Structure formats: structure tokens, C-alpha cells
Amino acid sequence: MEGEDFFSPDVSEVKSPNDLEAIYDVPVAISVVLGRSAMPINQLLRLGRGAVVELDRKIGDPIDILVNNRLIARGEVVMVDETRLGVTMTEIVKSEK
């Protein structure tokens, strides 16, 4: 292996799913951004239980899906059952790198 580049540019090598096993147990934080709102701190402090905060998105607008605070996809909110919501990915966002 000496002298061999670790990140070989040879794309003809076939990778198997077992090559990814090392990262399967790495925890990541997944966040879904339903919308955003800006308000002064004094207004924020007056919010109580049941308060409604208007967001900058409408029903049906795409939502942002973040992994470790990095935008990776957009999606839509879906009903899982009568009491739970879920998210389905509709678009993968390409990295700027």
C-alpha cells in the first residue's frame, strides 16, 4: 500500500455496501425547518402556552431538511397516522463543495 494514494481517483473500482459499514453507527442530528419568523425579544418573552407564531411558509411549500445543521434536502410534511407527522424527501440539495 505504500505510495498508493488513499483517495484514489480511479472510479473504476466497484464499492460494495460493506464499504460503508464503518459509518452506519455514526449519530447525526436531523432537523426539519417548517418555517422561520423574526420577532423582538420582548414579544418572544410574552408568548405563552397555545400562542401561535406565524411562519414565512405556506401549506404546500417545500420544507428544509438539515443534517448536522447543513441543508441536504427539501421535502414535504406527510401524515403518518392520525396523531403523527412525517417528512418525505422530494429533492436532494447539491453541496457547494
C-alpha positions as CSV (number, residue, x, y, z in Angstrom):
1,M,0.0,0.0,0.0
2,E,3.0,2.3,0.3
3,G,3.0,5.1,-2.2
4,E,-0.7,4.5,-3.0
5,D,-3.0,7.5,-2.8
6,F,-5.7,6.9,-0.1
7,F,-8.3,8.8,-2.1
8,S,-7.6,7.1,-5.4
9,P,-9.1,9.0,-8.4
10,D,-9.7,5.6,-10.1
11,V,-13.5,5.5,-10.4
12,S,-13.5,2.1,-12.0
13,E,-13.2,0.5,-8.5
14,V,-16.5,-1.0,-7.6
15,K,-17.6,-0.3,-4.0
16,S,-19.8,-2.7,-2.1
17,P,-22.3,-1.7,0.6
18,N,-19.9,-3.2,3.2
19,D,-17.5,-0.3,2.5
20,L,-20.0,2.0,4.3
21,E,-20.4,-0.2,7.4
22,A,-17.9,1.9,9.3
23,I,-20.3,4.9,9.3
24,Y,-23.6,3.2,9.9
25,D,-23.4,3.8,13.7
26,V,-22.3,7.5,13.5
27,P,-25.1,9.6,15.1
28,V,-26.3,12.6,13.2
29,A,-28.8,15.3,14.1
30,I,-31.7,15.7,11.7
31,S,-33.8,18.9,11.7
32,V,-36.8,19.8,9.6
33,V,-37.4,23.5,9.2
34,L,-41.1,24.2,8.8
35,G,-40.6,27.9,8.6
36,R,-38.9,30.9,10.2
37,S,-40.1,34.0,12.0
38,A,-38.4,37.1,13.4
39,M,-39.7,39.0,16.4
40,P,-38.3,41.3,19.1
41,I,-37.2,39.6,22.4
42,N,-39.9,41.4,24.4
43,Q,-42.6,39.9,22.1
44,L,-41.0,36.4,22.4
45,L,-41.0,36.6,26.2
46,R,-44.7,37.4,26.2
47,L,-45.6,34.2,24.3
48,G,-47.5,31.7,26.4
49,R,-48.8,28.2,26.1
50,G,-51.0,27.9,23.0
51,A,-49.5,31.0,21.3
52,V,-49.4,30.9,17.5
53,V,-46.3,32.2,15.7
54,E,-46.8,33.0,12.0
55,L,-44.1,31.4,9.8
56,D,-42.8,32.6,6.4
57,R,-44.1,29.5,4.6
58,K,-47.5,28.4,3.4
59,I,-49.1,24.9,3.4
60,G,-47.7,23.0,0.5
61,D,-44.4,25.0,0.3
62,P,-41.3,22.8,0.4
63,I,-39.6,22.4,3.8
64,D,-35.8,22.3,4.5
65,I,-34.2,19.1,5.8
66,L,-30.9,19.6,7.6
67,V,-28.3,17.1,8.8
68,N,-25.9,18.4,11.4
69,N,-27.2,22.0,10.6
70,R,-26.4,21.6,6.9
71,L,-29.1,21.8,4.3
72,I,-29.2,18.4,2.4
73,A,-32.7,18.1,1.0
74,R,-36.1,19.6,0.7
75,G,-39.3,17.7,1.3
76,E,-43.0,17.8,2.3
77,V,-44.9,17.1,5.5
78,V,-47.0,14.0,5.4
79,M,-49.4,12.4,7.8
80,V,-48.1,9.1,9.3
81,D,-51.3,8.3,11.2
82,E,-54.0,10.3,13.0
83,T,-51.5,11.8,15.6
84,R,-48.1,11.8,13.9
85,L,-46.5,13.8,11.1
86,G,-43.6,12.7,9.0
87,V,-41.4,14.1,6.2
88,T,-40.8,12.8,2.7
89,M,-37.8,14.0,0.7
90,T,-38.6,15.4,-2.7
91,E,-35.3,17.0,-3.7
92,I,-31.6,16.4,-2.7
93,V,-29.7,19.7,-2.5
94,K,-26.3,19.5,-4.1
95,S,-23.4,20.5,-1.8
96,E,-21.4,23.7,-2.7
97,K,-18.1,21.8,-2.2
